[in-house]
Amino acid sequence: MTGIVSERDGSDARPHALEEALERIGTSDDERETCRELAAFLVPAFCDAAAVDLVGPGGDVERVAAAGAAELLESPEPAFPPADRAAEGRRPLGTWAGRVAGRSAHAVALPLTGRGEVHGRLLVVRAGGEFGGRGTATLRLAAGLAGIHIGHARRLAATERTALALQGALLAEPGRPHPNVEIASRYLPAGLRALVGGDWFETVRLHFGRTLLVMGDVMGHGLDAAVDMNAYRAILREIAATDLAPHRVLRRLDALSAADEARRPATCLLVRIDPARGKADFASAGHLPPAVFAGDGRGELLEVPVGPPLGTGVGGYEAYSRPITADQTLLLYTDGLVERRGEDIDTSLARLAALRAAPGATPAEVVDLVCAGLDARHAEDDVAVLAARLRPGRDAGPEGQAQAGHSPR
């Protein structure tokens, strides 16, 4: 990239300055980075010092970027520029002259505006001569460009906050399991530009002290996936209340979902924990296998039979049961936790199974382990994780005492 042709060269810098400004200002969606780029662009080609102040949500003004001779920025500053852009066009630039550190200096203050809003201000200082017409035009151009990018960054950040709030409302904390089961969960959106998606988890209280763990993933992203996720979740709660075995719950959920042609397919894993019998019943609709971490911290993937995703109407879900003890932690997750672009899924799953938890780790500690060990915060897809284990010595209450003679369907 060639250097900036400045007003100080005595040439017509405007066409070159426009090209350089477009290339160097606003290279990211970070408003503070845009401010740093603005100051760096102006110094030393057009001024000896530059500073950028931003207005926060509460009206507070914060200096977020500065470049050049710091002592020149210590001169008295004019009042913050007004938000009225029409008035701005009728008045002269906020300029003043004085002496700083024994040197004559001329300064200019410009508002950083976008769509009629003032996001901050640019303060530039030149030692010696005043800013000429070309230099002033470049300052206006650079400030205007930065204001547009800052406004865009703020609107994007507001959209993200809304999306995450919506996701949080849809993906609320799972329902309360029985006191005999301890759980921990986590949801991590993919990257900084996340939209709502279809990952979800749930726990449902059943009769006789049992708890149903649910992990699901609607195909696709965005609001449509989130709406379908909420529909699957609501229907599953109703079906689970009938106390069917997990594979029968999936069968009914698949049939009901297939009747709605607009609904997206989804994978789903169900685990019914029965503390009184020391048993866990599994059923999978196209979902990745659960893992179990033993009391000594060793991990293992469970070979649960996998049926087709929900919404296909094919059915064919199989039951799988295994003993469970109070020193074991079950782990359910969505594919974002393990899948990596260009990597075979068996390799990804082996990485999960190779993790070692501390002996006696709690469900929350197991969640921390897998999220850190698999770098879940930098995953390419949304990540949902749910961990559960029995609480030793906890009575299931009156419902649990009614367990005798019960035969689950």
C-alpha positions as CSV (number, residue, x, y, z in Angstrom):
1,M,0.0,0.0,0.0
2,T,1.4,3.4,-1.0
3,G,1.7,6.1,1.6
4,I,-0.9,8.8,2.0
5,V,-0.4,11.9,-0.2
6,S,-1.1,14.7,2.4
7,E,-2.0,18.3,2.2
8,R,1.5,19.1,3.4
9,D,2.9,17.9,0.1
10,G,1.1,20.8,-1.6
11,S,-0.8,18.5,-3.9
12,D,-4.5,17.7,-4.3
13,A,-4.8,15.0,-1.7
14,R,-8.5,14.5,-1.7
15,P,-8.9,11.6,-4.3
16,H,-5.9,9.8,-2.8
17,A,-7.1,10.4,0.8
18,L,-10.6,9.0,0.0
19,E,-9.1,5.8,-1.4
20,E,-6.8,5.4,1.6
21,A,-9.6,6.2,4.1
22,L,-11.9,3.6,2.6
23,E,-9.2,1.0,2.8
24,R,-7.9,1.8,6.3
25,I,-11.0,3.0,8.4
26,G,-13.6,0.5,9.4
27,T,-11.9,-2.8,8.7
28,S,-13.8,-4.6,11.5
29,D,-17.1,-4.4,13.3
30,D,-15.3,-3.2,16.5
31,E,-16.1,0.5,17.1
32,R,-13.0,1.0,19.2
33,E,-10.8,-0.4,16.5
34,T,-12.5,1.9,14.0
35,C,-11.5,4.9,16.3
36,R,-7.9,3.7,16.5
37,E,-7.8,3.3,12.7
38,L,-9.2,6.9,12.3
39,A,-6.5,8.4,14.5
40,A,-3.7,6.4,12.8
41,F,-4.9,7.4,9.4
42,L,-4.7,11.1,10.2
43,V,-1.3,11.2,12.0
44,P,1.1,12.3,10.7
45,A,-0.2,12.9,7.2
46,F,-2.8,15.6,8.1
47,C,-2.1,16.5,11.7
48,D,0.4,16.1,14.5
49,A,-2.0,14.6,17.0
50,A,-5.5,13.1,17.0
51,A,-7.8,11.8,19.6
52,V,-11.2,10.1,19.4
53,D,-13.9,10.2,22.1
54,L,-17.0,8.0,22.2
55,V,-20.3,8.7,23.9
56,G,-21.5,5.7,25.9
57,P,-25.1,4.5,26.5
58,G,-25.4,6.7,29.6
59,G,-24.0,9.8,27.9
60,D,-20.5,9.4,29.4
61,V,-17.6,10.5,27.1
62,E,-14.6,8.2,27.0
63,R,-11.3,8.7,25.1
64,V,-10.8,5.5,23.2
65,A,-8.0,6.3,20.8
66,A,-5.1,8.8,20.4
67,A,-2.1,9.1,18.1
68,G,0.8,11.6,17.6
69,A,2.2,14.2,20.0
70,A,0.3,13.6,23.3
71,E,1.2,17.1,24.7
72,L,-0.7,18.7,21.9
73,L,-3.9,17.1,23.1
74,E,-3.7,18.7,26.5
75,S,-5.0,22.1,25.2
76,P,-8.5,23.2,26.3
77,E,-11.2,21.4,24.3
78,P,-14.4,22.9,22.9
79,A,-17.8,21.7,24.0
80,F,-19.1,18.5,22.6
81,P,-20.5,19.1,19.0
82,P,-24.3,19.2,18.8
83,A,-26.3,16.4,17.3
84,D,-28.2,18.7,14.9
85,R,-26.5,17.9,11.5
86,A,-28.3,20.8,9.8
87,A,-26.9,23.2,12.3
88,E,-23.5,21.6,11.9
89,G,-23.6,22.4,8.2
90,R,-24.3,26.1,8.9
91,R,-21.7,26.7,11.5
92,P,-17.9,26.8,11.1
93,L,-15.8,23.9,12.4
94,G,-15.0,23.9,16.1
95,T,-11.6,25.4,15.9
96,W,-9.3,27.2,18.2
97,A,-5.7,28.3,18.4
98,G,-3.2,28.6,21.3
99,R,0.2,27.6,22.6
100,V,0.9,24.2,24.0
101,A,4.2,23.3,25.5
102,G,5.6,26.5,24.1
103,R,4.4,25.8,20.6
104,S,1.6,27.4,18.6
105,A,-1.1,25.0,17.8
106,H,-4.4,24.9,15.9
107,A,-7.1,22.4,16.7
108,V,-10.3,21.1,15.1
109,A,-13.1,19.2,16.7
110,L,-15.6,17.2,14.5
111,P,-18.6,15.1,15.5
112,L,-18.7,11.4,14.5
113,T,-22.3,11.1,13.3
114,G,-24.4,8.4,11.6
115,R,-28.1,8.5,10.8
116,G,-28.4,11.8,12.7
117,E,-26.9,10.4,15.9
118,V,-23.7,11.7,17.4
119,H,-21.5,8.7,18.5
120,G,-18.4,10.7,19.5
121,R,-16.0,13.3,18.3
122,L,-12.7,13.6,16.6
123,L,-10.1,16.1,18.0
124,V,-7.1,16.9,15.8
125,V,-4.2,19.3,16.5
126,R,-1.6,20.8,14.2
127,A,1.5,22.6,15.5
128,G,2.3,25.7,13.5
129,G,0.1,26.6,10.5
130,E,-3.7,26.3,10.3
131,F,-5.6,23.5,8.5
132,G,-6.1,24.4,4.9
133,G,-9.2,23.8,2.8
134,R,-8.0,20.4,1.5
135,G,-6.9,19.3,5.0
136,T,-10.3,20.3,6.5
137,A,-12.1,18.4,3.7
138,T,-10.1,15.3,4.5
139,L,-10.9,15.6,8.2
140,R,-14.6,15.8,7.4
141,L,-14.3,12.8,5.1
142,A,-12.5,10.7,7.6
143,A,-14.8,11.6,10.5
144,G,-17.9,11.0,8.4
145,L,-16.6,7.6,7.3
146,A,-15.7,6.6,10.8
147,G,-19.1,7.8,12.1
148,I,-20.9,5.5,9.6
149,H,-18.8,2.5,10.7
150,I,-19.3,3.2,14.4
151,G,-23.0,3.5,13.9
152,H,-23.1,0.2,12.0
153,A,-21.1,-1.5,14.7
154,R,-23.5,-0.3,17.4
155,R,-26.5,-1.4,15.5
156,L,-24.9,-4.8,14.9
157,A,-24.1,-5.1,18.6
158,A,-27.7,-4.3,19.5
159,T,-29.0,-6.9,17.1
160,E,-26.7,-9.5,18.7
161,R,-27.9,-8.6,22.2
162,T,-31.5,-9.0,21.0
163,A,-30.7,-12.4,19.4
164,L,-29.0,-13.7,22.5
165,A,-31.8,-12.5,24.7
166,L,-34.3,-14.3,22.5
167,Q,-32.2,-17.4,22.5
168,G,-31.9,-17.2,26.3
169,A,-35.7,-16.9,26.6
170,L,-36.3,-19.9,24.3
171,L,-33.4,-21.9,25.8
172,A,-34.2,-21.3,29.4
173,E,-32.6,-23.2,32.2
174,P,-33.9,-26.8,32.1
175,G,-36.7,-27.8,34.3
176,R,-36.1,-29.0,37.9
177,P,-35.0,-32.6,38.0
178,H,-35.8,-34.7,41.1
179,P,-33.6,-33.9,44.1
180,N,-31.8,-37.3,43.6
181,V,-30.2,-36.0,40.4
182,E,-27.6,-33.2,40.1
183,I,-27.3,-31.5,36.8
184,A,-25.2,-28.8,35.1
185,S,-25.7,-27.2,31.7
186,R,-24.2,-24.7,29.3
187,Y,-25.1,-23.0,26.0
188,L,-22.5,-21.3,23.8
189,P,-23.5,-19.5,20.6
190,A,-21.1,-19.9,17.6
191,G,-18.8,-16.9,17.4
192,L,-19.4,-13.2,18.1
193,R,-22.1,-12.9,15.3
194,A,-24.4,-15.5,16.7
195,L,-28.1,-15.7,15.7
196,V,-30.7,-17.7,17.5
197,G,-30.6,-21.4,16.6
198,G,-32.0,-24.8,17.2
199,D,-29.9,-26.3,20.0
200,W,-31.8,-27.2,23.2
201,F,-31.8,-29.2,26.4
202,E,-34.3,-30.1,29.0
203,T,-35.0,-32.1,32.1
204,V,-38.5,-33.5,32.9
205,R,-39.6,-34.8,36.2
206,L,-41.3,-38.2,35.9
207,H,-43.1,-40.4,38.4
208,F,-41.3,-42.7,40.9
209,G,-38.4,-40.4,41.3
210,R,-37.2,-40.7,37.7
211,T,-35.9,-37.8,35.6
212,L,-35.8,-37.5,31.8
213,L,-32.8,-35.8,30.3
214,V,-33.2,-34.3,26.8
215,M,-30.7,-33.0,24.2
216,G,-31.9,-31.8,20.8
217,D,-30.6,-30.0,17.7
218,V,-32.9,-28.6,15.0
219,M,-31.2,-28.6,11.6
220,G,-30.2,-25.1,10.4
221,H,-29.9,-21.7,12.2
222,G,-31.9,-18.5,12.6
223,L,-35.4,-17.8,13.8
224,D,-37.0,-20.6,11.9
225,A,-34.8,-23.2,13.6
226,A,-35.5,-21.5,17.0
227,V,-39.2,-21.6,16.4
228,D,-39.1,-25.3,15.5
229,M,-36.9,-26.0,18.5
230,N,-39.5,-24.4,20.8
231,A,-42.2,-26.5,19.1
232,Y,-40.3,-29.8,19.6
233,R,-39.6,-28.9,23.2
234,A,-43.3,-28.2,24.0
235,I,-44.5,-31.4,22.3
236,L,-41.9,-33.5,24.0
237,R,-43.0,-32.2,27.4
238,E,-46.5,-33.3,26.8
239,I,-45.5,-36.7,25.6
240,A,-43.0,-37.3,28.4
241,A,-45.8,-36.6,30.9
242,T,-47.5,-39.8,29.7
243,D,-44.5,-41.7,31.2
244,L,-43.6,-43.7,28.1
245,A,-40.2,-45.3,27.7
246,P,-37.7,-43.0,25.9
247,H,-37.9,-44.9,22.5
248,R,-41.6,-44.7,22.6
249,V,-41.5,-40.9,23.3
250,L,-39.3,-40.5,20.2
251,R,-41.7,-42.6,18.2
252,R,-44.7,-40.4,19.1
253,L,-42.7,-37.2,18.7
254,D,-41.5,-38.2,15.3
255,A,-45.0,-39.0,14.1
256,L,-46.5,-35.7,15.3
257,S,-43.6,-33.7,13.9
258,A,-43.8,-35.4,10.5
259,A,-47.4,-34.2,10.2
260,D,-46.1,-30.7,9.9
261,E,-44.4,-30.5,6.5
262,A,-42.9,-27.1,7.3
263,R,-41.1,-28.3,10.4
264,R,-37.4,-28.9,10.1
265,P,-35.9,-32.3,11.1
266,A,-34.1,-32.5,14.4
267,T,-31.8,-34.9,16.2
268,C,-32.7,-35.8,19.8
269,L,-31.2,-37.9,22.6
270,L,-33.3,-39.0,25.6
271,V,-32.0,-40.5,28.8
272,R,-34.4,-41.6,31.6
273,I,-32.5,-41.9,34.9
274,D,-34.0,-44.3,37.4
275,P,-32.1,-43.8,40.7
276,A,-34.2,-46.5,42.6
277,R,-33.1,-49.2,40.2
278,G,-29.7,-47.7,39.4
279,K,-30.5,-47.7,35.7
280,A,-30.5,-45.4,32.7
281,D,-32.6,-45.9,29.6
282,F,-31.5,-44.3,26.4
283,A,-33.0,-43.6,22.9
284,S,-31.5,-41.6,20.0
285,A,-33.0,-40.0,17.0
286,G,-29.9,-39.3,14.8
287,H,-28.0,-37.8,17.7
288,L,-24.3,-38.2,18.6
289,P,-23.6,-40.7,21.4
290,P,-23.6,-39.7,25.0
291,A,-20.5,-40.0,27.2
292,V,-20.1,-41.2,30.7
293,F,-17.3,-40.2,33.0
294,A,-16.4,-42.8,35.7
295,G,-15.5,-42.0,39.3
296,D,-11.8,-42.1,38.4
297,G,-12.3,-39.5,35.7
298,R,-12.1,-41.8,32.7
299,G,-14.4,-41.0,29.8
300,E,-16.4,-43.5,27.6
301,L,-18.8,-43.1,24.7
302,L,-21.9,-45.2,24.9
303,E,-23.0,-47.2,21.9
304,V,-26.7,-46.2,21.9
305,P,-28.6,-47.5,18.8
306,V,-29.3,-44.5,16.5
307,G,-32.6,-44.1,14.7
308,P,-33.6,-41.5,12.0
309,P,-33.9,-37.8,12.9
310,L,-37.3,-36.5,14.2
311,G,-39.7,-35.2,11.6
312,T,-39.1,-37.9,9.0
313,G,-42.0,-40.1,10.0
314,V,-39.8,-43.2,9.6
315,G,-39.7,-44.2,13.3
316,G,-37.7,-47.3,14.2
317,Y,-36.2,-46.1,17.6
318,E,-34.6,-48.7,19.8
319,A,-34.2,-48.9,23.6
320,Y,-30.9,-49.2,25.3
321,S,-30.3,-49.6,29.0
322,R,-27.3,-49.8,31.3
323,P,-26.6,-49.5,35.0
324,I,-25.6,-46.2,36.5
325,T,-23.9,-45.5,39.8
326,A,-23.6,-42.4,41.9
327,D,-19.9,-41.9,41.0
328,Q,-20.7,-41.7,37.2
329,T,-21.5,-38.5,35.3
330,L,-23.6,-38.7,32.1
331,L,-22.8,-36.1,29.4
332,L,-25.2,-35.1,26.6
333,Y,-24.1,-32.5,23.9
334,T,-24.8,-31.2,20.5
335,D,-22.5,-31.6,17.5
336,G,-21.0,-28.2,17.9
337,L,-19.0,-29.4,20.8
338,V,-17.0,-32.1,18.9
339,E,-17.3,-31.5,15.1
340,R,-14.5,-29.7,13.4
341,R,-14.4,-28.8,9.7
342,G,-12.3,-31.2,7.7
343,E,-12.0,-33.7,10.5
344,D,-13.6,-37.2,10.6
345,I,-16.3,-37.4,13.2
346,D,-14.7,-40.5,14.8
347,T,-11.6,-38.5,15.4
348,S,-13.6,-35.8,17.0
349,L,-15.5,-38.2,19.3
350,A,-12.2,-39.9,20.3
351,R,-10.9,-36.5,21.5
352,L,-14.0,-36.2,23.8
353,A,-13.5,-39.8,25.1
354,A,-9.8,-39.1,25.8
355,L,-10.6,-36.3,28.2
356,R,-10.0,-37.1,31.9
357,A,-12.0,-35.5,34.7
358,A,-10.7,-35.2,38.2
359,P,-11.8,-38.1,40.4
360,G,-15.2,-37.3,42.0
361,A,-15.7,-34.3,39.6
362,T,-19.1,-32.6,39.9
363,P,-21.4,-32.3,36.8
364,A,-20.4,-28.6,36.6
365,E,-16.7,-29.5,36.7
366,V,-17.3,-32.0,33.9
367,V,-19.0,-29.4,31.8
368,D,-16.1,-27.0,32.4
369,L,-13.7,-29.8,31.4
370,V,-15.3,-30.7,28.1
371,C,-15.9,-27.1,27.1
372,A,-12.3,-26.1,27.8
373,G,-10.7,-29.3,26.5
374,L,-12.6,-29.1,23.2
375,D,-12.3,-25.3,22.9
376,A,-16.1,-24.9,22.8
377,R,-15.9,-21.1,22.8
378,H,-14.3,-21.1,19.4
379,A,-16.6,-23.8,17.9
380,E,-18.0,-23.3,14.4
381,D,-21.5,-24.2,15.5
382,D,-23.7,-23.6,18.6
383,V,-22.8,-25.8,21.6
384,A,-25.2,-27.2,24.2
385,V,-24.0,-29.4,27.0
386,L,-25.9,-31.2,29.8
387,A,-24.3,-33.3,32.5
388,A,-26.0,-35.3,35.2
389,R,-25.3,-37.8,38.0
390,L,-27.1,-39.4,40.9
391,R,-26.9,-37.8,44.3
392,P,-25.8,-40.5,46.7
393,G,-28.0,-41.2,49.6
394,R,-30.9,-38.9,48.5
395,D,-34.4,-40.3,48.9
396,A,-36.7,-39.8,45.9
397,G,-39.5,-38.8,48.3
398,P,-43.0,-40.2,48.4
399,E,-43.0,-40.8,44.6
400,G,-39.8,-42.8,44.9
401,Q,-41.2,-44.9,47.8
402,A,-44.1,-45.8,45.5
403,Q,-41.5,-47.4,43.1
404,A,-42.1,-50.9,44.4
405,G,-44.1,-53.0,41.9
406,H,-43.8,-50.3,39.2
407,S,-43.2,-51.6,35.7
408,P,-42.2,-48.8,33.3
409,R,-43.8,-48.9,29.9
